Amino acid sequence: MRTLTHRNLTWIDFESPTKDDVTYLHENFNIHPIVLEELVTPTYQPKVLHYEGCLFFSVHIPLFDAKERTTYAGELDIVITNGHLITAHRHPIYQIGKFFGELEKSEGKRRLYLEDTPAHLLYRLLEILLNSCFPKLRHVSEKIDRIETEVFAGHEKEMVFEISLVKRDILNFRRTLKPQRSLIESLIATKHPLIPSELAVYFQDLIGTNIRVWNMLESNKETIEALEATNNSLLSNKLEQTMKVLTIFSAVILPLTVYSNAMSMNTAHLPFEHYPGGFYWHLGSMVLISALTIVIFRLKRWL
């Protein structure tokens, strides 16, 4: 547990809250038991709970797992009481840790962000988390640009897996981000006394930021889908060319196989068997048949 106090506002941050932490909150704050239960129970969908004396809501933040190379939803539970902002999360969230550390070190930033109500601090926290999506999406865009370069450099087969990774990353990002807009809208619509009415304009600005993030995400989604279609088309074309070569090779070899099998039959007289150059006559005949087959393919425009 980390605590930061400035004048009449206190920010308490829990990472991986335990039952002891819940007991501490129950003993020191007027928080509804259902809210305390939510702090230690995973929430799979964003939600807002209104109670007398406190306001609870759960948001999901897109976090990146470098080992698995994918985005996943990091849950952040937030409780607002009179004079307190309480945050709880099960995964380390870099942006929260950085912001908390900056407030601890800087008296000026504490005066800037901790002079008003917990709802004002909440707005700043949500703004930081939403703006953190832009660098992540730019990183996705860079990966898409690299994939595009590799696709047109002839590395289509190697890019199949990379395209799948980026598509999974975008899918998880979309799944995490999409419900957040309705949550912010509910904060604007609420008449809870802990949310000052003048903050509606600020939360509306957060909705605009959410829309910009979503548009950037949609652009990446459309681009990677187009690249996947292009990559599949190039792979199919390469496969068709390979099959065409194998088919032509088989078609050229087939009459030679028939010819050699016919000449190897036990017959009374094999053509040119008594001539010293009989072998070369048969060899020349096979070359002639091959050339004739290729000429026919050319005339049919199969080559």
N, C-alpha and C positions, 0 to 999 in steps of 0.2 A: 504494500500500500504506500502511495506517495501522496503527500498533502501539501498544498500551496495556499497560503492565506494572505489576503491583501484587504485591509480595512474590513468591510462587511461581507466580503465574498471569499468563499473557500472552494477550491477545486480538489477533489479526492479522486485519485485514479487507482484502480485495481487491475492487476494483470493476473489472469487465472484465479478469480476469486474463490475462496474456500468457504466452508460452513462457519469458520471462525470470523471471517470477514462479514458474513451475513449477520452473525450474532452481534458484531460490533455495530453495524448499521441499525439493527433492530433496537439496540439498547440506547443509541444516541440520537436517533432521528425518528421523526414521525412518518414512517414510510409504510405503506400498505403491505401486508404479508404476501399478497400475490406478486407485487413488484419485487420483493426480496427473493421470491421463488424464481422469478424470471432471470435474475442475475446469475444463477448457477445452473440454469436449464437452457440448452441450445434452442435458439429461435430460428426457424427455417424461413420465415417470411417477416419482413419489416412490419412493425406494429406500433401503435400509439395507445397508451392507457392513461385515462384521466381519473385522478382521485383527488379528494380534498387534501390539500397540503402538499401534494407532489404530482409530478408529471413524468411518466416513463415512456420512452420509445426506444426501439431497437432498429439500428441501421446495419446494412452490410456494405463493407468496404472491399473493393477489388485489391487483392494482395497477390504478389507474384512469388511462386515457388521456383527458385533457380534450379533446384535439383531435378524436379519433374518437368520444368520448362512450361509451366502453365499458370493461369490465373485462378485463384480460388476466392471464395467469399469469406472475409473476416468479419465476424459479428462484433458490433460495438453497442453495448447497452448504456443508456444515458438516463439518469434520474435528476430531475430538477426539484429542489425544495427552496424554501425561503432563505436565500443567502448561500446555498450550496449547489454545486454542480458535481455529480458523482458519475464517473465513467468506469466501465468494466469491460474487459476484452480477454479472450482466451489465447489469442495470438499476439505477438509483439507487433505493434503498429508504429512504424518509423516516424510518421508525421506527428503523431501524438507525443511520442517521446521527445522529439526535437522541439516541438512547441512548448512542452512542459519545461524542458531544460532552459529554453530561452527566457521564459518567464521567471524562472528561479534566479537566473544570473543578472537579469536586467531590471532595474527599478523603473526605468522609463517604460518598458513594455508592460510591466505590471500596472502602471498608472494608465496606460493606453487601453488595455484589455480587461482589467479587473476593477475598474472604477464603477461600472454600472451593475446591472442585474445578471444573474446566472444565464438568462436567456440571451443577453448580448454576447457572453462568452460562448454560449452554444452556437450562435450564428458564426462567430469567428472560427470555431472548431470545424463546423460543417463546410465552411468556405475553404479551409485548408485541405480538407479531405477530398472535396470535389475537384479543386485545382490540381491535386496530386495525380488525378487521372490523365491529365494532358501529357506529362512526360512518359507515362506508361504507354499511351496510345502512339506517341511519336516513336517510341522504341518498336512497337508493332509495325508502324509504317516503314521504319528502316529495315526490318526483317522482310517485309513484303518487297521492298526495292531490291534487296539482295537476291531474293527468290526470283524476281523478274529477270535480273541479270543472268542468273544461272540457267534459267529455263531457255533463254535465247542463246546461251553459250553451248547448248547441246547436252546439258546435264539433266534432262527431263526425269530420268529414272530416279536419280538421287533426290530430286525435289519433291517427289510424291510424299515422302514422310515429313519433310519440312512444311509442306503446305498443310498437311493434316494437323501438325502441331499448332500452326498459326490459327487455323480454323477453330480448333478446340479452345485456344486462348481467347479468341474473339467471342465464341459462344458462351464461355464462362463469364466473360466480362459483361456481356449483354444480360445474362441471367442475373448477375449481381446488381447491375446498375438500374435496370428498368423499373423496379418497384419504388425506387427512392423518390421519384418525382411526386407520386401520390402522397408519400409520407410528408414531404415538405409542404405540399398543398394543404394537408390536414393541419399542419402547424399554423398556416395562415388563417384557416377557417376557424380554428379553435378560439373559444372565448375564455380560456383558462386564465385566471388572475396572474399566474406566473409568467405569462407571455404578454408583454406590453404591446398595445395596439400599434405603436409607432414602428415596431419591428416587421410589420407586414411587408413594407417596401423592401427591406433587406432580404427577407426570405423569398420575395418575388425575384430578386436578383439571383438568388441561388437556383431558382427554377430555370432562369435563363442560362446559367452556367451548366446546369444539368442537360439542357437542350443542346448546347454547343458540344458537350462531351458526347452525347448520343449521336449527333450528326457526324462527328469525326469517326465514331465507332461504326456507323452505317457505311461511311465511305470506305473504311478498311474492309468491311465485310464484303461489299460489292467488288472491290478490287481483287481480293483473294479468291473470290468465287470465279471471277473472269480469268484470273491466272490459272486456276485449277482446270477450267474448261480448255484453255489454250494448251496447257501442259498435257492434258489427256489427248487432245487432238494431235499434238506433235508425236506423242508416244504411239498413237494408233497409226499415224502415217509411217513411222519407222517400222512398225510391225508389218504393215502392208507391203512396204518395200522389201523387207526380208522375206516375206512369204512369196512375193512375186519372183524374187531371184531363185528361191528354192523350187518354185513351180516350173520356171523356165529350165532350170538345170535338170529337173526330173523329166520334162518333156523332151529335152535334147537327148538324154541318156536312154529313154525308152526305146526308140527305134534301133539304137545301137545294141541294146540288150536283146531285142528280138532277132536282129541280124546275127549276132554272135551265137545265140542259142540255135538258130537254124543251121549255121555252119558247123556247129559241133555235133549235130545229129549223126548217127551212124548210117550213112548213105553209101550207095555203091561208088559213086564218083563225086568227090568234092571239087567244086570249080577251082581250076588253077592248081590242083594238088600236084601235078607233075611238072609244073614250071618252077624254076629256081627262085623266081621273085614272086611266088604265089602269095606269100605272107603280106608283102607290100601291096599287092593288088587288093587284098581284103582290107588292109589298113587304110588304103586310099579310099576304098568304097565307104568305109565308116566315116571318114572325114567328110566325104562328099554328102553323105546322108545328114551329118550334123550341120553342115553349111546350108543344105537345102531346108532343114527344119528352121534354122535361124532366119533365113530369107522369108519363109512363109510367115513367121512371127512378125517380121518387119512389115510385110505387106498387110497383115491384119492389124497393124499398129498396136501389137501387144508388147512391143519393146520400145 
